[in-house]
Amino acid sequence: MVGGGFGGLLLARELAQAGARGQPLKVTLIDQRNHHTFQPLLYQVATAGLQPPDIGISLRATLRRHPPKIRLGEVVDVDPDAHEDGSLTFVIAGGGPTGVELAGALAELVELVVSRDHPDPDTSRVRIVLVEVMDRLLGGFSSRSAEQARHELERRGVEVRLGTGIAQATEAHVTFDDDVLRARILVWAAGVAASPLAQALGVELGPGGRLPGLDRVVGAPPVDVDRVREAGRGAGQLGLELPVP
Ligand SMILES: Cc1cc2nc3c(=O)[nH]c(=O)nc-3n(C[C@H](O)[C@H](O)[C@H](O)COP(=O)(O)OP(=O)(O)OC[C@H]3O[C@@H](n4cnc5c(N)ncnc54)[C@H](O)[C@@H]3O)c2cc1C
């Protein structure tokens, strides 16, 4: 079924009841949004009487008693021979703090939320692959922390690939130095560059275009820069292992 509007919800309910009566039915509902929009109250949103979420009703919650498979996506064509296309494979590039935390959060999302909302075998096909070009995770941290992070991620089902980089990515594939994977979702956590605005200050920039420590606030009246720095150093006392400016 395409569309979880009034028509779609009604049909899904009817089919679920037929299924409950023993008819052999497999129902998949696809909508480009994960919620039903209650159109009769659209005018209230347009006139600021209601917030948009007030008229967006979760498809899963509405159909919880006899849930069909619910898929988020815009249907653009019909292909009766369609097969797995890598859309359940997440590749995360970069095993620094961002990549590690994201991989862990995704694994939790799959374990705690998605597996409940998708009580079909599909979630077992979710793959989370964390790729790091160095031979260890969390380069800026102790090797003990790195090992612990790797152990914890693998325990949650994340595939950790060390010592390999990403050579190429297309819409459907990610090519590693030594392998190719069908994957439609690639998250880049392998380094960010500072805002190009930093170049406007006319000082020599550090790695990634970052600003070095400055001893004055550009364009502003004199301020006690040391006090600002001290505030930053205070973060170190919270137990963060990261260098602070
Ligand atoms: C302002 C307003 C007030 C209204 N007031 C009333 C009222 O008081 N009483 C009444 O009976 N009716 C009212 N209606 C009409 C009623 O909302 C519609 O008749 C009803 O929503 C139509 O239901 P539907 O399921 O056919 O389509 P829709 O409710 O429009 O649902 C279509 C669904 O299909 C999804 N979809 C579309 N294309 C794709 C695609 N390619 N791939 C995946 N998903 C897709 C959309 O995201 C949407 O969820 C009102 C309509 C409006 C706009």
PDBQT file of the ligand as one rigid body, heavy atoms in Angstrom, charges set to zero:
ROOT
HETATM    1  C1  LIG A 301      -7.665  21.932   4.795  1.00  0.00    +0.000 C 
HETATM    2  C2  LIG A 301      -8.447  20.641   4.590  1.00  0.00    +0.000 A 
HETATM    3  C3  LIG A 301      -9.554  20.387   5.356  1.00  0.00    +0.000 A 
HETATM    4  C4  LIG A 301     -10.281  19.219   5.181  1.00  0.00    +0.000 A 
HETATM    5  N1  LIG A 301     -11.370  18.978   5.956  1.00  0.00    +0.000 NA
HETATM    6  C5  LIG A 301     -12.064  17.808   5.848  1.00  0.00    +0.000 A 
HETATM    7  C6  LIG A 301     -13.137  17.493   6.706  1.00  0.00    +0.000 A 
HETATM    8  O1  LIG A 301     -13.513  18.276   7.583  1.00  0.00    +0.000 OA
HETATM    9  N2  LIG A 301     -13.816  16.331   6.529  1.00  0.00    +0.000 N 
HETATM   10  C7  LIG A 301     -13.407  15.424   5.550  1.00  0.00    +0.000 A 
HETATM   11  O2  LIG A 301     -14.030  14.356   5.451  1.00  0.00    +0.000 OA
HETATM   12  N3  LIG A 301     -12.361  15.686   4.734  1.00  0.00    +0.000 NA
HETATM   13  C8  LIG A 301     -11.678  16.839   4.844  1.00  0.00    +0.000 A 
HETATM   14  N4  LIG A 301     -10.611  17.116   4.012  1.00  0.00    +0.000 N 
HETATM   15  C9  LIG A 301     -10.288  16.168   2.952  1.00  0.00    +0.000 C 
HETATM   16  C10 LIG A 301      -9.521  14.974   3.487  1.00  0.00    +0.000 C 
HETATM   17  O3  LIG A 301      -8.438  15.416   4.276  1.00  0.00    +0.000 OA
HETATM   18  C11 LIG A 301      -9.055  14.162   2.293  1.00  0.00    +0.000 C 
HETATM   19  O4  LIG A 301     -10.192  13.774   1.563  1.00  0.00    +0.000 OA
HETATM   20  C12 LIG A 301      -8.300  12.940   2.734  1.00  0.00    +0.000 C 
HETATM   21  O5  LIG A 301      -7.147  13.333   3.423  1.00  0.00    +0.000 OA
HETATM   22  C13 LIG A 301      -7.912  12.099   1.514  1.00  0.00    +0.000 C 
HETATM   23  O6  LIG A 301      -7.326  10.924   2.008  1.00  0.00    +0.000 OA
HETATM   24  P1  LIG A 301      -6.299  10.081   1.158  1.00  0.00    +0.000 P 
HETATM   25  O7  LIG A 301      -5.908   8.896   1.972  1.00  0.00    +0.000 OA
HETATM   26  O8  LIG A 301      -6.910   9.788  -0.187  1.00  0.00    +0.000 OA
HETATM   27  O9  LIG A 301      -5.063  11.023   0.856  1.00  0.00    +0.000 OA
HETATM   28  P2  LIG A 301      -4.109  11.810   1.875  1.00  0.00    +0.000 P 
HETATM   29  O10 LIG A 301      -4.726  11.986   3.222  1.00  0.00    +0.000 OA
HETATM   30  O11 LIG A 301      -3.649  13.022   1.147  1.00  0.00    +0.000 OA
HETATM   31  O12 LIG A 301      -2.881  10.829   2.064  1.00  0.00    +0.000 OA
HETATM   32  C14 LIG A 301      -1.966  10.534   1.037  1.00  0.00    +0.000 C 
HETATM   33  C15 LIG A 301      -0.723   9.928   1.692  1.00  0.00    +0.000 C 
HETATM   34  O13 LIG A 301       0.103   9.383   0.671  1.00  0.00    +0.000 OA
HETATM   35  C16 LIG A 301       1.455   9.768   0.890  1.00  0.00    +0.000 C 
HETATM   36  N5  LIG A 301       2.088   9.766  -0.438  1.00  0.00    +0.000 N 
HETATM   37  C17 LIG A 301       1.735  10.473  -1.532  1.00  0.00    +0.000 A 
HETATM   38  N6  LIG A 301       2.518  10.171  -2.584  1.00  0.00    +0.000 NA
HETATM   39  C18 LIG A 301       3.426   9.257  -2.131  1.00  0.00    +0.000 A 
HETATM   40  C19 LIG A 301       4.498   8.526  -2.756  1.00  0.00    +0.000 A 
HETATM   41  N7  LIG A 301       4.822   8.681  -4.033  1.00  0.00    +0.000 N 
HETATM   42  N8  LIG A 301       5.198   7.668  -2.003  1.00  0.00    +0.000 NA
HETATM   43  C20 LIG A 301       4.898   7.478  -0.677  1.00  0.00    +0.000 A 
HETATM   44  N9  LIG A 301       3.884   8.112  -0.078  1.00  0.00    +0.000 NA
HETATM   45  C21 LIG A 301       3.158   8.991  -0.785  1.00  0.00    +0.000 A 
HETATM   46  C22 LIG A 301       1.350  11.135   1.550  1.00  0.00    +0.000 C 
HETATM   47  O14 LIG A 301       2.496  11.420   2.321  1.00  0.00    +0.000 OA
HETATM   48  C23 LIG A 301       0.097  10.975   2.436  1.00  0.00    +0.000 C 
HETATM   49  O15 LIG A 301       0.426  10.490   3.715  1.00  0.00    +0.000 OA
HETATM   50  C24 LIG A 301      -9.858  18.278   4.176  1.00  0.00    +0.000 A 
HETATM   51  C25 LIG A 301      -8.734  18.537   3.413  1.00  0.00    +0.000 A 
HETATM   52  C26 LIG A 301      -8.003  19.689   3.610  1.00  0.00    +0.000 A 
HETATM   53  C27 LIG A 301      -6.741  19.935   2.806  1.00  0.00    +0.000 C 
ENDROOT
TORSDOF 0
